[in-house]
């Protein structure tokens, strides 16, 4: 029998939403093992005065198996 846990992580990137997800997963994997998946719960952007995207931000729900 296995047990899974879900944690929420916020991550950002100046490049893209996909890069923000990768940054969040990579940083989380430094301390959390057995990551099995993630849901992008929320997407936000920071813009300049002209409406240009300056930074992508994501809220991730990351699931992992507890040993």
Protein Blocks (a to p, Z undefined) as FASTA:
>chain_A
ZZddddddddddfkbmmlmmmmmmmmmmmmpghiabdcdfbdcddddfkopafbdcdddd
dddddZZ
